[in-house]
Amino acid sequence: MPREKGRKVVASNRKARHDYAITDVYEAGMALTGTEVKSLRAGRASLVDAFAQERQGEIYLYGMHIPEYDQGTWTNHEPRRTRKLLLHRTEIDRLLGKLREGGLTLVPLQVYFSDGWAKVELALARGKKSYDKRQDLAKRDADREIQRAVGRRGKGMD
């Protein structure tokens, strides 16, 4: 059977871009069981409480929910189990160095299939304060109003 091409997004963490200021983005593979892959291919996953952390020199993903596969038997997986992320050693060392500086955390942004392989998009992020979030919302609203005004002017409405 030929492997599928392209990128198919399974789950995304839209709230992460609101709650965190993202500095770097990494792509990592995931060590999954067969029923987890089948459940992901059915488009079922949640990144709501997910985060990544270092344990014994490796990066692990905690709190990601992949529901049990419907046609699975006793070999079905645990929905919120800890999953190992597959990164090159140099990437892991670079990430750990930046994480040890302080104030940064690893947040998953998306889970997707890239050319048939399950991947997670990790962001090295710094938490935003509530006033930063308000400033971002105000800036986005102002930009939207500017674009509306430019559009109206271009159509000759003003």
C-alpha positions in Angstrom: 0.0 0.0 0.0 1.5 3.4 -0.9 2.3 5.8 1.9 0.1 8.9 2.0 1.8 12.2 1.1 1.4 15.7 2.7 0.3 16.8 6.1 -2.9 15.9 7.9 -3.6 17.7 11.1 -5.3 15.6 13.8 -5.4 18.0 16.8 -4.2 21.5 17.5 -3.7 23.5 20.7 -5.2 26.8 19.7 -5.1 28.2 23.3 -1.3 27.8 23.4 -0.6 30.7 21.1 -2.9 32.8 23.3 -1.3 31.8 26.6 2.3 31.6 25.6 4.9 33.7 23.7 6.4 31.2 21.3 10.2 31.5 20.6 11.2 28.3 18.8 9.2 25.5 17.1 10.4 21.9 16.8 9.0 18.8 15.0 9.2 15.5 16.9 8.1 12.0 16.2 6.2 10.0 18.9 6.7 6.5 20.1 3.1 5.1 19.8 1.4 1.7 20.0 -0.7 0.4 17.2 -4.1 1.2 18.6 -2.9 4.8 19.3 -2.0 5.2 15.7 -5.3 3.9 14.6 -7.2 6.2 16.9 -5.1 9.2 15.6 -5.9 8.2 12.0 -9.6 8.4 12.9 -8.9 12.0 13.9 -9.3 11.6 17.7 -6.9 13.3 20.0 -6.8 16.2 22.5 -3.9 18.5 23.5 -5.8 20.5 26.1 -3.6 19.7 29.2 -0.6 18.4 27.4 3.0 19.5 28.0 6.5 18.1 27.4 9.3 17.6 30.0 12.7 16.1 30.3 13.1 12.8 32.1 16.4 10.9 32.2 17.9 12.8 29.3 14.9 12.3 27.0 11.8 14.4 26.2 8.4 13.0 27.1 4.9 14.2 26.3 2.5 14.2 29.3 -1.3 14.7 29.4 -2.1 14.2 25.7 -5.4 12.3 25.4 -5.8 9.7 22.7 -9.0 7.9 23.3 -9.1 4.1 23.1 -9.5 2.6 19.7 -13.1 1.4 19.2 -12.2 -1.9 17.5 -9.3 -2.5 19.9 -9.3 -5.6 22.2 -7.4 -6.2 25.4 -4.3 -4.8 23.7 -5.9 -1.3 23.8 -3.7 1.6 25.2 -4.2 3.8 28.2 -5.6 7.2 26.9 -3.4 9.6 28.9 -0.1 7.6 29.1 3.3 9.3 28.9 4.7 9.2 25.4 8.4 9.4 24.4 9.2 12.0 21.8 11.7 11.1 19.1 14.3 13.9 18.6 17.9 13.9 17.5 20.4 14.0 20.4 21.6 17.5 19.3 18.1 18.8 19.4 17.4 17.3 22.8 20.6 18.9 24.2 19.8 22.3 22.7 16.3 22.1 24.1 17.5 21.1 27.6 20.0 23.9 27.6 17.3 26.5 26.8 14.9 24.9 29.3 17.5 25.1 32.1 17.9 28.9 31.5 14.5 29.2 33.2 11.1 30.7 32.4 10.6 28.5 29.3 8.4 25.5 28.8 7.7 22.9 26.1 4.1 23.2 24.8 2.7 20.9 22.0 1.0 23.0 19.3 -0.2 20.3 16.8 -0.4 16.6 16.3 -0.4 15.6 12.6 0.6 13.0 10.1 3.5 14.0 7.9 4.0 11.6 5.0 2.3 8.8 7.0 4.4 9.4 10.2 2.7 10.7 13.4 4.4 13.9 14.5 4.0 16.6 17.2 4.9 20.2 16.8 6.6 21.4 20.0 7.1 25.0 20.9 9.6 26.4 23.3 7.5 29.1 24.9 7.4 31.6 27.7 4.1 32.1 29.6 2.3 35.4 29.0 1.0 37.7 31.8 -2.7 38.7 31.6 -1.8 42.2 30.5 0.3 40.8 27.6 -2.8 38.9 26.5 -4.9 42.0 26.7 -2.4 43.9 24.6 -2.3 41.2 22.0 -6.1 41.2 21.7 -6.2 45.0 21.5 -3.5 44.9 18.8 -5.3 42.3 16.8 -8.6 44.3 17.0 -6.8 47.4 15.8 -5.2 45.6 12.9 -8.6 44.2 11.9 -10.1 47.7 12.0 -7.3 49.1 9.8 -7.8 46.3 7.3 -11.5 47.0 7.2 -10.8 50.7 6.6 -8.3 50.0 3.9 -10.8 47.6 2.2 -13.6 50.1 2.4 -11.4 52.8 0.9 -10.3 50.5 -1.9 -13.9 49.8 -2.8 -14.7 53.6 -2.7 -17.1 53.4 0.2 -15.4 56.2 2.3 
